């Protein structure tokens, strides 16, 4: 289930994004990017609809994921044909 980012308290949203960014351990190339810059980039992706916040009832977890990946996984899990 997708949870609209605008429904989440700003402090909670920031904590969720920080946890996601720190957990991912993504390499950003030659230039190190600060945590606040990474958080801002993820917020921008949420606002643009590129990334969604997903709640898994089965696992009782919350995760951020690219919207296209979410759509792909949903299609695989619930085929329409």
N, C-alpha and C positions, 0 to 999 in steps of 0.2 A: 504494500500500500504506500503510495506517495503522500508525504506530509508536506504541505506548502510551507516554505521557509518563513513566510510572513506570519504564520500561526505560532511560531516558536519565539519565546522571550529572547531578546537580544543577547543577554548574558549566556543563556543556554546555547543559543546558536553559535556564539563565539567559541564556547568551550567545545562544542561538537566539531566545529571546523578545525580548531587547534588540534584536537585529538586525531582527527582524520589526517591532517597534514603531517603531524609528527609520526604517526603510525606508518604512513606511506613511505617515508624515507626517500622521496624522489630526488634524483640527481638533476640539478638545474644547469649543469654545464660548468663553464669556467668561472662564472660569477655567482657567488653565494647570494641567496635571496633571504631576507630576514623573515622571521615568523609573521610579523604584522603584514608584510607584503604578500606572503603566501595566503594568509587569511583573507586579505582584500581581494586577491585574484579568485579565490574560491567563491566568495560572496558575489563577485561579478558574474561568475559562471552560473550561480544559482539564480540571480536576477535575469540573466539572459536565457534561462531554461536549458542550458547545456548540461547542468548537473542537477540531480534531484536527491531529496532526502527520502530514504526508503525505510519503512518499518516492516520487519519480518515477524508476523504473528507466530510462525512455527518456531523460530529461534529466539524470539523476544529480544531482537536487537534493532538498532538504528544504524544506518550506514549512508554514506554519500556515494553516488555512482553516476557515471555519465548516463544521460537520459537514453541515448541510443542503446547502450548495453542493457538497461532496464527493459526497454521495449523488446529487444532481442530475446532476453531471458524469459519474459512473459509470454512471448509467442511460442517459444520452445516448450514451455510448461503447459500452456493452454492452446494447443493448435486449433485452428478454426475449420479445418477441413475434415 
